[in-house]
Amino acid sequence: MNDASTKNSPNPPSIQTELTTTLSAVRTNCHITDARHATDYTMCIYLMKMREYFRWERGFPYSSGLPGEELAEWLTRRESLWEQLGDSPFSDIPIADRTVDPFDADSINAHLNTRGYVYSSGYGHNMKPHFFLGDLVEHREYNGYTLYISGREYARDLTAPPAMSLGANIYIRHESLRRMIWEKNEEWRWNRPVNAMQRAIDHYGFETMPEQALDDMTRNEIKSVLLHEIGEVMAGEELGDDWEAILAGLPHSKAEIMLRAVRDNLADTLSTLPGLLDEMHPASMHFYIANLTNMRKTLFPSLLNAYEEWDSTGNPGKLNGIISHGRDHWLALARRIIELCRNRGDRCQQEI
């Protein structure tokens, strides 16, 4: 099922006729996951994401205003569609002469990659399922991982994370990363605080050449996103299946937010921070700090202190020092949480 308002979405798709049913099923699943999870956001964030979702579907440039009446009508239709789909099961994905479970990305990609497309599915925050289908720009082995980089996207859900890792497969979504950077830029402009995001934005010159700045920032930040996803895979190898089982049992809880922050901090001490410090692109360090969640900042104050010292003095000594210490700390803490949940059972969430 597709919202009729997507007939021009996005711009419209120049996708092979044989894949139209595949695309339709992926879009339906995107609508279903949005129907189930749209209320996860505060009203302010929800409206901003919906506005940018509309921009994507209609193909409006980032620098252009949006037609208010048309946006309002689209929003009403989309929310009505979600009401119809909220209790629907996810659709299997038709490929060639069979259908495949929507979470069997490997089988779906075995068919799509040879045709120049890439698909991904998985779970994000609050155990929200994510789906997307787009052009396959690059497919290669990278340091023992299989890397997929997508370009133009034909199906996506409201959140559209710029990267995901599934096993040893890493998906980098260029269009979603570009859009996420634009959204972060827009969020900052609401109040224009003096912070890490301002320092990142100032480096690229968004005030004078926003489109060029957006292209430059997206190109530079692909490496940072890749470093984090490699860290996610490395963290997964250290923690095993028990960690994912614990997360699955804690959706929509403060404990889940805490556990995701612990794993993200572990991933970044394993891969992201060493990689950023190795190349030391100042804007990338600013953008990395700007995107830390409040929970991650609360749990990792020494990282913020080290960043502030580097920003004011140019000396990365403290940043280098917290990598090995932080790696040991977050790994030990994660293993302690796993052991705690094995022993405490139903009290696991409270104990966390």
C-alpha positions in Angstrom: 0.0 0.0 0.0 1.3 3.4 -0.9 0.2 6.9 -0.1 -1.1 8.4 -3.3 0.7 11.6 -2.4 4.0 9.8 -3.2 3.3 9.7 -6.9 6.1 12.2 -7.5 8.3 10.6 -4.8 11.2 11.0 -5.0 11.2 12.9 -8.2 10.0 10.2 -9.5 12.0 6.9 -9.1 13.9 5.8 -12.2 13.8 2.2 -11.1 13.6 -0.8 -13.3 10.0 -2.0 -14.0 10.8 -5.5 -12.7 11.5 -4.0 -9.3 8.3 -1.9 -8.9 6.6 -4.6 -6.7 9.8 -4.8 -4.6 9.8 -1.1 -4.1 6.1 -1.0 -3.2 6.6 -3.6 -0.5 9.6 -1.8 1.0 7.6 1.5 1.0 4.7 -0.2 2.7 7.0 -1.5 5.5 8.4 2.0 5.9 4.9 3.3 6.4 4.1 0.5 8.9 7.2 1.2 11.0 6.5 4.9 11.0 2.9 4.2 12.0 4.1 2.3 15.0 6.8 4.7 16.1 6.0 8.2 15.1 4.9 9.0 18.6 8.5 8.2 19.9 9.4 11.9 19.2 8.6 15.1 20.9 6.1 17.2 18.9 8.8 19.7 17.9 11.2 17.0 16.5 8.3 15.1 14.9 7.2 18.1 13.0 10.7 18.9 11.8 11.2 15.4 10.7 7.9 15.3 8.9 8.7 18.6 7.1 12.0 17.1 5.9 10.3 13.9 4.9 7.9 15.9 2.8 10.9 17.8 1.3 12.5 14.4 0.4 9.3 13.0 -1.2 8.6 16.1 -3.2 12.3 16.7 -4.2 12.5 20.3 -2.9 16.0 21.8 -2.5 17.2 22.2 1.0 17.6 26.0 0.5 14.0 26.5 -0.7 10.9 27.2 1.4 8.1 24.6 1.5 4.5 25.3 0.4 2.6 25.4 3.7 -0.8 24.4 2.5 0.4 21.5 0.5 2.6 20.3 3.4 -0.4 20.5 5.8 -2.6 18.4 3.4 0.2 15.9 2.9 0.7 15.6 6.7 -3.0 14.9 7.2 -3.0 12.2 4.5 0.1 10.6 5.8 -1.2 10.4 9.4 -4.4 8.9 8.1 -2.5 6.3 6.2 -0.5 5.4 9.3 -3.7 5.0 11.3 -4.8 2.4 8.7 -1.5 0.5 8.8 -0.5 0.7 12.5 -1.6 -2.9 13.2 -0.5 -4.4 9.9 2.3 -7.0 9.8 5.4 -6.2 7.7 5.2 -7.3 4.1 7.5 -9.9 2.7 9.6 -8.6 -0.1 9.0 -9.9 -3.7 12.2 -10.6 -5.6 12.3 -12.5 -8.9 9.8 -15.3 -8.5 9.6 -15.6 -4.7 9.1 -13.5 -1.6 11.6 -13.0 1.2 11.3 -12.0 4.8 11.9 -8.2 5.0 14.7 -8.7 7.6 16.7 -11.1 5.3 18.7 -8.4 3.8 21.4 -10.7 2.4 19.0 -12.7 0.2 17.3 -9.5 -1.0 20.7 -7.9 -1.8 21.9 -10.9 -3.7 19.1 -10.1 -6.2 19.3 -6.3 -6.0 23.1 -5.6 -6.0 23.6 -7.1 -9.5 20.9 -4.6 -10.7 22.6 -1.6 -9.1 20.5 -1.3 -6.0 21.0 -1.9 -2.3 18.5 -2.7 0.5 18.9 -2.7 4.3 16.7 -3.6 7.3 17.3 -3.6 11.0 16.5 -2.2 14.4 17.4 1.2 15.8 16.5 3.1 19.0 13.3 1.9 20.8 13.7 -1.3 18.7 12.2 0.7 15.7 12.6 -1.3 12.5 14.3 0.6 9.6 14.1 -0.1 5.9 15.5 1.5 2.8 16.2 0.9 -0.8 18.5 3.0 -3.0 21.0 3.1 -5.7 24.2 1.1 -5.0 27.1 3.5 -5.4 29.9 1.4 -4.0 30.2 -2.2 -2.8 33.6 -3.4 -1.6 35.5 -5.1 1.2 37.0 -2.7 3.8 39.3 -3.9 6.5 37.5 -7.2 6.7 34.0 -5.7 6.5 31.6 -5.6 3.5 30.8 -2.0 2.8 27.7 -0.8 0.9 27.4 2.9 0.1 24.1 4.0 -1.3 23.2 7.2 -3.2 19.7 8.2 -4.2 17.0 6.6 -2.0 13.7 5.4 -3.3 12.2 4.1 -0.1 13.0 5.2 3.5 11.2 5.6 6.8 10.9 8.8 8.8 14.1 8.4 10.8 16.4 7.3 8.0 19.7 6.6 10.0 22.7 7.5 7.9 24.5 4.2 8.7 23.7 0.7 10.0 25.8 -2.4 10.6 24.4 -6.0 10.3 26.9 -8.6 11.2 30.0 -7.8 9.2 28.0 -5.7 6.7 28.1 -1.9 6.9 25.6 0.3 5.1 26.4 4.0 4.6 23.5 6.0 3.2 25.0 9.1 1.5 21.6 10.8 0.9 20.4 10.2 4.5 23.7 11.4 5.9 23.4 14.6 3.9 19.8 15.0 5.1 20.8 14.4 8.7 23.5 17.0 8.5 21.0 19.5 7.1 18.5 18.7 9.9 21.2 19.2 12.5 22.1 22.5 10.9 18.4 23.5 11.0 18.1 22.5 14.7 21.1 24.6 15.6 19.6 27.6 13.9 16.6 27.6 16.1 18.6 29.2 19.0 22.2 29.4 17.6 23.9 28.3 20.8 27.7 28.6 21.0 28.7 25.0 21.0 30.4 22.2 19.1 27.8 22.3 16.4 28.4 25.9 15.7 32.1 25.2 15.4 31.5 22.5 12.9 29.1 24.6 10.9 31.4 27.6 10.9 34.2 25.5 9.4 32.2 24.8 6.3 30.6 28.2 5.6 26.9 27.4 5.8 26.0 31.0 6.1 27.4 32.0 2.7 27.3 28.8 0.5 24.9 26.3 2.2 24.6 23.8 -0.6 28.4 23.6 -1.2 29.0 23.5 2.6 26.5 20.6 2.8 28.3 18.7 0.1 31.7 19.2 1.7 30.5 18.2 5.2 28.8 15.1 3.9 31.9 14.0 2.0 34.1 14.5 5.1 31.7 12.9 7.6 31.3 9.6 5.7 34.6 8.5 7.2 33.4 9.3 10.7 30.2 7.4 10.2 32.1 4.4 8.9 34.4 4.5 11.8 31.5 4.4 14.2 29.8 1.5 12.4 33.1 -0.5 12.5 33.1 0.2 16.2 29.6 -1.1 16.5 30.6 -4.4 14.8 33.7 -4.6 17.1 31.5 -4.0 20.1 29.1 -6.6 19.0 31.9 -9.2 18.6 33.0 -8.4 22.2 29.5 -8.5 23.8 27.9 -11.4 21.8 24.2 -12.2 21.4 23.4 -11.7 25.1 23.6 -7.9 24.8 21.1 -7.8 21.9 18.7 -10.1 23.8 18.9 -7.7 26.8 18.2 -4.7 24.6 15.2 -6.4 22.9 13.7 -6.9 26.4 13.9 -3.2 27.3 12.2 -1.2 24.6 10.9 2.3 25.4 12.8 2.4 28.7 15.5 4.5 30.4 17.5 1.3 30.8 17.5 0.9 27.0 18.7 4.4 26.5 21.5 3.8 29.0 22.6 0.5 27.4 22.7 2.0 23.9 24.8 4.9 25.3 27.2 2.3 26.9 27.6 0.4 23.7 28.0 3.6 21.6 30.7 4.8 24.0 32.4 1.4 23.7 32.2 1.5 19.9 33.7 5.0 19.8 36.6 4.1 22.0 37.3 1.0 19.9 37.2 2.8 16.5 35.7 6.3 16.1 37.9 8.3 18.4 41.2 6.5 17.4 40.3 7.2 13.8 39.3 10.8 14.3 42.5 11.5 16.3 44.6 9.7 13.7 43.5 12.1 11.0 42.5 15.0 13.3 40.1 16.9 11.0 38.9 19.6 13.5 35.4 19.9 12.0 34.8 16.2 12.3 35.7 16.2 15.9 33.4 19.1 16.5 30.6 17.4 14.7 31.2 14.1 16.6 30.9 15.9 19.9 27.8 17.8 18.7 26.0 14.6 18.0 26.6 12.9 21.4 23.2 12.2 23.1 22.6 13.7 26.5 22.8 10.2 28.0 26.2 9.6 26.5 27.5 13.0 27.8 26.2 12.2 31.2 27.9 8.8 31.3 31.2 10.0 29.8 32.0 13.5 31.2 35.8 12.9 30.8 35.3 12.9 27.1 33.7 16.3 27.2 36.4 17.6 29.4 39.1 16.3 27.1 37.3 17.8 24.1 37.1 21.2 25.7 40.8 21.2 26.5 41.7 20.2 22.9 39.3 22.9 21.6 40.9 25.7 23.7 44.5 24.6 23.6 44.9 22.4 20.5 46.5 19.7 22.6 44.9 16.3 22.0 46.7 14.7 25.0 43.6 14.1 27.1 41.7 12.8 24.2 44.4 10.3 23.4 44.6 9.4 27.1 40.9 8.5 27.5 40.8 6.1 24.6 42.5 3.1 26.2 41.0 3.9 29.6 37.5 4.4 28.2 37.8 1.2 26.1 38.5 -0.9 29.2 35.9 0.9 31.3 33.0 0.5 28.8 33.8 -3.1 28.0 34.0 -4.0 31.7 30.7 -2.1 32.4 28.9 -3.8 29.5 30.1 -7.3 30.6 29.0 -6.4 34.2 25.5 -5.5 32.9 25.3 -8.8 31.0 26.2 -10.8 34.1 23.8 -8.7 36.2 20.9 -9.6 33.8 21.8 -13.3 33.8 21.6 -13.3 37.6 18.7 -10.9 38.3 16.2 -11.9 35.6 13.0 -9.9 36.1 14.9 -7.3 38.2 17.4 -6.6 35.4 15.8 -3.3 34.3 15.6 -1.9 37.8 19.2 -3.0 38.6 20.5 -1.3 35.4 
